[in-house]
């Protein structure tokens, strides 16, 4: 994109933060996408500007004028530009294809170990468990306790004592091991009334031109909604932010998965134990992610919730993306769509029918309208 200043194109200052750059890109993408009346070339220029300025290393190189074929021409014109050792070249034919739309991934559910183990009609349990009204509970317990003196003064008190204890044991066991069979407490009823049976909250940014986010939203809706307690969110901000810093999130029980969707070049992606992304064995410079920072922020926000992440990758041109299973200590491993459904679905299926009310409200409050 020779001769165009990336900062001017996005309409941001040179010291703009990453969040400001992302917000500017999202706003412009709404009107510059071909589906909204823009041209493919202009939209691709916008994507190049965003991809460069959102990556700290590429942004620093751009500011120094070191990006071959895409940097701003320095003062002094093309001669000065050539003296510094830079030449203008056309786009390489193995770069991203602005006209390419990755196909919708299809997952063979018969190959998913967790799919048939989950009963989608299983009753949902709400946690932390809501207590019943104190007055009702005290009345029932007090009335039952008043029968104890009558039992003890009877001539057959051992038999009557056993009979007196049996209902209490049955009720205590049902409350401990079968709460889904008990009548809903007032707090649970209020929660169900407020949120009903809604499963998806927020709007995926894919409708504004980001195909990866749209495809991941379809994956979540098609496969993970089989879990009866799952809640899906699109476009979340970090605590203290007002921007959509996280593409998607899935909450089930006490487990929260934060997700980013990326369209990168075909190849084999891995991640080192320190979080360094690699493509075909070399350090990947074609994009970045701030998902580990988001995971850390949400772990601090939700102290009793297990928070992990996943980086779902789609090809930006014709070709295949593969990814190796990452070490367990890596917070945001790269995954193919099939690998994501397999691994994340199995991870959440450990407790498929629980809804953590407090965590749900905390995450829902971070969804950007």
C-alpha positions as CSV (number, residue, x, y, z in Angstrom):
1,X,0.0,0.0,0.0
2,X,2.6,2.5,-1.1
3,X,2.2,6.2,-0.5
4,X,-0.5,5.8,2.1
5,X,0.0,6.5,5.8
6,X,-1.4,3.7,7.9
7,X,-2.2,6.0,10.8
8,X,-4.0,8.5,8.5
9,X,-6.0,5.6,6.9
10,X,-7.2,4.4,10.3
11,X,-7.7,8.0,11.6
12,X,-5.6,7.5,14.7
13,X,-2.7,9.3,16.3
14,X,0.8,7.9,16.1
15,X,0.8,7.1,19.8
16,X,-2.6,5.4,19.6
17,X,-3.1,2.4,21.9
18,X,-3.8,-1.1,20.6
19,X,-7.4,-0.8,21.7
20,X,-7.8,2.5,19.9
21,X,-6.4,1.0,16.7
22,X,-8.7,-2.0,16.9
23,X,-11.8,0.2,17.6
24,X,-10.9,2.4,14.6
25,X,-10.5,-0.6,12.4
26,X,-13.8,-2.1,13.5
27,X,-15.7,1.1,12.8
28,X,-14.2,1.6,9.4
29,X,-14.7,-2.1,8.4
30,X,-18.4,-1.6,8.8
31,X,-18.5,0.9,5.9
32,X,-15.5,-0.2,3.8
33,X,-16.3,-3.8,3.5
34,X,-17.4,-4.8,-0.1
35,X,-20.8,-6.0,1.3
36,X,-21.4,-2.5,2.7
37,X,-20.5,-0.8,-0.6
38,X,-16.7,-0.6,-0.4
39,X,-14.2,-2.1,-2.7
40,X,-12.1,-5.2,-2.2
41,X,-8.9,-3.3,-2.7
42,X,-9.7,-0.5,-0.2
43,X,-10.9,-3.0,2.4
44,X,-7.6,-5.0,1.9
45,X,-5.6,-1.8,2.4
46,X,-7.5,-1.2,5.7
47,X,-6.7,-4.8,6.8
48,X,-3.0,-4.3,6.0
49,X,-2.9,-1.2,8.0
50,X,-4.6,-2.8,11.0
51,X,-2.5,-6.0,10.8
52,X,0.7,-3.9,10.8
53,X,-0.2,-1.4,13.5
54,X,-1.8,-4.0,15.8
55,X,1.3,-6.1,15.9
56,X,4.0,-4.5,18.2
57,X,7.0,-5.7,16.2
58,X,5.6,-4.9,12.8
59,X,4.4,-1.5,14.0
60,X,7.9,-0.6,15.3
61,X,9.4,-1.7,12.0
62,X,6.8,0.4,10.1
63,X,7.6,3.5,12.3
64,X,11.3,3.0,11.4
65,X,10.4,2.7,7.7
66,X,11.8,-0.8,7.5
67,X,8.8,-2.6,6.0
68,X,9.7,-3.4,2.4
69,X,7.0,-2.5,-0.1
70,X,4.6,-1.3,2.5
71,X,6.4,1.4,4.5
72,X,5.7,5.1,4.1
73,X,8.1,6.8,1.8
74,X,10.4,9.1,3.9
75,X,11.1,12.7,3.4
76,X,13.3,13.2,0.3
77,X,11.2,11.1,-2.1
78,X,11.9,7.9,-3.8
79,X,15.6,8.5,-4.2
80,X,16.1,8.8,-0.5
81,X,14.0,5.7,-0.1
82,X,16.2,3.8,-2.5
83,X,19.4,5.1,-0.8
84,X,18.2,3.5,2.5
85,X,18.1,0.2,0.7
86,X,14.4,-0.2,0.1
87,X,12.7,-1.1,-3.1
88,X,9.0,-1.2,-4.0
89,X,7.8,-4.5,-5.1
90,X,4.4,-5.9,-5.9
91,X,2.5,-8.1,-3.5
92,X,4.0,-11.6,-3.4
93,X,1.6,-14.2,-4.8
94,X,1.8,-16.3,-1.6
95,X,0.4,-13.6,0.7
96,X,-3.1,-13.4,1.9
97,X,-5.8,-13.4,-0.7
98,X,-8.3,-10.5,-0.1
99,X,-11.0,-12.3,-2.1
100,X,-10.6,-15.6,-0.3
101,X,-13.4,-16.8,2.0
102,X,-12.5,-19.9,4.0
103,X,-15.1,-22.7,3.7
104,X,-17.4,-23.4,6.6
105,X,-15.8,-26.2,8.7
106,X,-17.7,-29.4,9.1
107,X,-17.0,-31.7,12.1
108,X,-17.9,-35.4,12.1
109,X,-19.7,-35.7,15.4
110,X,-19.2,-39.5,15.4
111,X,-15.5,-38.8,15.9
112,X,-16.2,-36.6,18.9
113,X,-15.7,-38.6,22.1
114,X,-17.8,-36.2,24.2
115,X,-20.7,-35.8,21.7
116,X,-22.7,-39.0,22.6
117,X,-21.7,-38.9,26.2
118,X,-23.7,-35.6,26.7
119,X,-27.5,-35.7,27.2
120,X,-28.7,-32.3,25.7
121,X,-32.0,-32.7,27.6
122,X,-30.3,-33.1,31.0
123,X,-31.8,-30.7,33.6
124,X,-29.7,-27.6,34.2
125,X,-28.3,-27.0,37.7
126,X,-27.5,-23.5,38.9
127,X,-24.5,-22.8,41.1
128,X,-23.6,-21.7,43.6
129,X,-26.6,-23.5,45.0
130,X,-29.3,-21.1,46.1
131,X,-30.7,-21.5,49.6
132,X,-34.4,-21.8,50.3
133,X,-36.1,-19.2,52.3
134,X,-35.0,-19.2,55.9
135,X,-38.5,-19.1,57.4
136,X,-39.8,-22.1,55.4
137,X,-36.7,-24.1,56.2
138,X,-36.8,-23.2,60.0
139,X,-40.5,-24.2,60.1
140,X,-40.0,-27.6,58.6
141,X,-36.9,-28.4,60.7
142,X,-38.5,-27.1,63.9
143,X,-41.7,-29.0,63.3
144,X,-39.8,-32.2,62.6
145,X,-37.7,-31.7,65.7
146,X,-40.8,-31.4,68.0
147,X,-41.6,-35.0,67.2
148,X,-38.3,-36.2,68.7
149,X,-39.5,-36.0,72.4
150,X,-42.6,-38.0,71.5
151,X,-40.4,-40.6,69.9
152,X,-38.0,-40.9,72.8
153,X,-40.7,-41.4,75.5
154,X,-42.3,-44.2,73.6
155,X,-41.8,-47.8,74.7
156,X,-40.6,-48.7,71.2
157,X,-38.5,-45.6,70.8
158,X,-35.6,-47.4,69.0
159,X,-37.9,-48.3,66.2
160,X,-39.6,-44.9,66.1
161,X,-36.2,-43.2,66.2
162,X,-35.1,-45.0,63.1
163,X,-38.4,-44.2,61.4
164,X,-37.9,-40.5,62.5
165,X,-34.4,-40.4,61.0
166,X,-35.1,-42.0,57.7
167,X,-37.0,-39.1,56.0
168,X,-34.3,-36.7,57.2
169,X,-31.6,-38.8,55.7
170,X,-33.5,-39.1,52.4
171,X,-34.1,-35.4,52.2
172,X,-30.5,-34.6,53.0
173,X,-29.3,-37.0,50.4
174,X,-31.6,-35.6,47.7
175,X,-30.4,-32.1,48.6
176,X,-26.8,-33.2,48.3
177,X,-26.8,-35.5,45.3
178,X,-30.0,-34.6,43.4
179,X,-30.6,-30.9,43.5
180,X,-32.1,-30.9,40.0
181,X,-35.0,-32.9,41.3
182,X,-35.8,-30.4,44.1
183,X,-38.1,-27.4,43.4
184,X,-36.2,-24.4,42.2
185,X,-35.3,-21.8,44.8
186,X,-36.5,-18.3,44.5
187,X,-33.1,-17.1,43.2
188,X,-33.0,-19.8,40.5
189,X,-36.5,-18.9,39.4
190,X,-35.6,-15.3,39.2
191,X,-32.6,-16.1,37.1
192,X,-34.6,-18.3,34.7
193,X,-37.2,-15.6,34.4
194,X,-34.7,-12.9,33.6
195,X,-32.6,-14.8,31.1
196,X,-35.0,-17.5,30.0
197,X,-33.4,-20.1,27.9
198,X,-31.1,-17.8,26.0
199,X,-27.8,-19.3,25.1
200,X,-26.0,-16.8,22.9
201,X,-25.3,-13.2,23.9
202,X,-23.7,-10.4,21.8
203,X,-23.0,-10.2,18.1
204,X,-20.0,-11.7,16.3
205,X,-17.9,-9.2,14.5
206,X,-17.9,-11.5,11.5
207,X,-21.0,-9.8,10.2
208,X,-18.9,-6.7,9.7
209,X,-16.3,-8.4,7.4
210,X,-14.2,-10.7,9.7
211,X,-14.9,-14.1,8.3
212,X,-13.0,-16.0,11.0
213,X,-15.2,-14.6,13.8
214,X,-18.3,-15.5,11.8
215,X,-17.1,-19.1,11.2
216,X,-16.3,-19.5,14.9
217,X,-19.7,-18.2,15.9
218,X,-21.2,-20.8,13.7
219,X,-19.1,-23.5,15.2
220,X,-20.1,-22.5,18.7
221,X,-23.8,-22.4,17.8
222,X,-23.8,-25.7,15.9
223,X,-21.8,-27.9,18.2
224,X,-21.2,-26.5,21.7
225,X,-24.9,-25.7,22.2
226,X,-25.3,-29.5,22.7
227,X,-24.1,-28.8,26.3
228,X,-27.3,-27.9,28.2
229,X,-25.6,-25.5,30.5
230,X,-23.4,-23.7,28.0
231,X,-23.6,-19.9,27.6
232,X,-21.9,-18.3,24.5
233,X,-20.8,-14.6,24.3
234,X,-19.5,-12.6,21.4
235,X,-17.5,-9.4,21.6
236,X,-16.2,-9.0,25.2
237,X,-14.1,-6.3,26.7
238,X,-11.4,-6.7,29.2
239,X,-12.2,-5.5,32.7
240,X,-11.7,-1.7,32.7
241,X,-12.0,-1.5,28.9
242,X,-14.8,-0.3,26.6
243,X,-13.7,-2.1,23.5
244,X,-14.4,-5.6,22.2
245,X,-11.0,-7.0,23.1
246,X,-12.0,-10.7,23.0
247,X,-13.9,-12.3,20.0
248,X,-15.8,-15.0,21.8
249,X,-16.2,-16.7,25.2
250,X,-17.9,-19.9,26.3
251,X,-19.0,-20.5,29.9
252,X,-20.1,-23.9,31.2
253,X,-20.2,-24.6,34.9
254,X,-17.0,-23.3,36.5
255,X,-15.1,-23.2,33.2
256,X,-14.6,-20.3,30.9
257,X,-12.9,-20.5,27.5
258,X,-11.9,-17.2,25.8
259,X,-11.5,-17.4,22.0
260,X,-9.8,-15.4,19.2
261,X,-10.5,-16.2,15.6
262,X,-7.6,-15.5,13.1
263,X,-7.2,-15.7,9.3
264,X,-3.6,-16.5,8.7
265,X,-1.5,-18.1,5.9
266,X,-1.8,-21.8,5.4
267,X,0.8,-23.9,7.2
268,X,1.5,-25.8,10.4
269,X,1.2,-23.8,13.6
270,X,2.7,-24.6,16.9
271,X,3.4,-22.7,20.1
272,X,6.4,-22.9,22.5
273,X,6.0,-23.2,26.2
274,X,6.7,-19.5,26.5
275,X,3.8,-18.7,24.2
276,X,5.9,-18.0,21.0
277,X,3.9,-18.8,17.9
278,X,5.6,-20.7,15.1
279,X,4.6,-21.4,11.5
280,X,6.3,-24.3,9.8
281,X,8.9,-24.3,12.5
282,X,9.9,-20.5,12.2
283,X,8.8,-17.7,14.5
284,X,5.5,-16.4,13.1
285,X,5.6,-12.7,12.2
286,X,2.3,-12.5,10.2
287,X,0.1,-11.6,13.1
288,X,-0.3,-11.5,16.9
289,X,-2.7,-12.2,19.7
290,X,-3.3,-10.5,23.1
291,X,-5.4,-13.4,24.3
292,X,-3.0,-14.4,27.1
293,X,-3.4,-10.9,28.5
294,X,-7.2,-11.3,28.4
295,X,-7.0,-14.6,30.1
296,X,-4.9,-13.1,32.9
297,X,-7.4,-10.3,33.3
298,X,-10.4,-12.6,33.5
299,X,-8.6,-15.0,35.9
300,X,-8.3,-12.0,38.2
301,X,-11.9,-11.0,37.7
302,X,-13.3,-14.5,38.3
303,X,-11.2,-16.0,41.0
304,X,-13.2,-19.2,41.5
305,X,-13.6,-19.9,37.7
306,X,-11.1,-21.9,35.6
307,X,-10.2,-19.6,32.6
308,X,-8.4,-20.9,29.5
309,X,-8.1,-19.8,25.9
310,X,-8.0,-21.0,22.3
311,X,-6.8,-19.4,19.1
312,X,-8.9,-20.8,16.2
313,X,-7.2,-20.5,12.9
314,X,-8.6,-20.3,9.4
315,X,-6.6,-20.0,6.1
316,X,-6.3,-16.5,4.5
317,X,-5.9,-18.1,1.1
318,X,-6.3,-21.5,-0.6
319,X,-4.5,-24.1,1.5
320,X,-4.7,-26.0,4.7
321,X,-3.9,-25.0,8.3
322,X,-2.8,-27.6,10.8
323,X,-1.9,-27.2,14.4
324,X,-0.1,-29.4,17.0
325,X,-1.5,-30.0,20.5
326,X,0.1,-27.4,22.7
327,X,1.7,-28.0,26.1
328,X,-0.8,-27.8,29.0
329,X,0.9,-24.7,30.4
330,X,0.2,-22.6,27.3
331,X,-2.7,-20.3,27.9
332,X,-3.9,-19.8,24.2
333,X,-2.9,-22.7,21.9
334,X,-3.5,-22.5,18.2
335,X,-6.3,-24.9,17.0
336,X,-8.0,-25.9,13.8
337,X,-11.8,-25.6,13.9
338,X,-12.1,-29.4,14.2
339,X,-9.5,-29.6,16.9
340,X,-11.2,-26.7,18.7
341,X,-14.6,-28.5,18.8
342,X,-12.9,-31.8,19.9
343,X,-10.8,-30.3,22.7
344,X,-12.9,-27.5,24.0
345,X,-16.1,-29.6,23.8
346,X,-14.5,-32.4,25.8
347,X,-13.1,-29.9,28.3
348,X,-16.5,-28.3,28.9
349,X,-18.4,-31.7,28.9
350,X,-16.9,-32.5,32.2
351,X,-19.7,-30.5,33.8
352,X,-22.1,-30.0,30.9
353,X,-25.3,-29.0,32.7
354,X,-24.3,-26.4,35.3
355,X,-24.7,-22.6,35.0
356,X,-22.6,-20.4,37.4
357,X,-25.0,-17.5,38.0
358,X,-22.3,-15.1,39.3
359,X,-19.8,-15.8,36.6
360,X,-22.5,-15.5,34.0
361,X,-23.5,-12.1,35.1
362,X,-19.8,-10.9,35.3
363,X,-19.1,-12.1,31.8
364,X,-22.4,-10.8,30.4
365,X,-21.6,-7.3,31.7
366,X,-18.4,-7.3,29.5
367,X,-20.3,-7.9,26.3
368,X,-20.1,-4.8,24.0
369,X,-23.5,-3.8,22.5
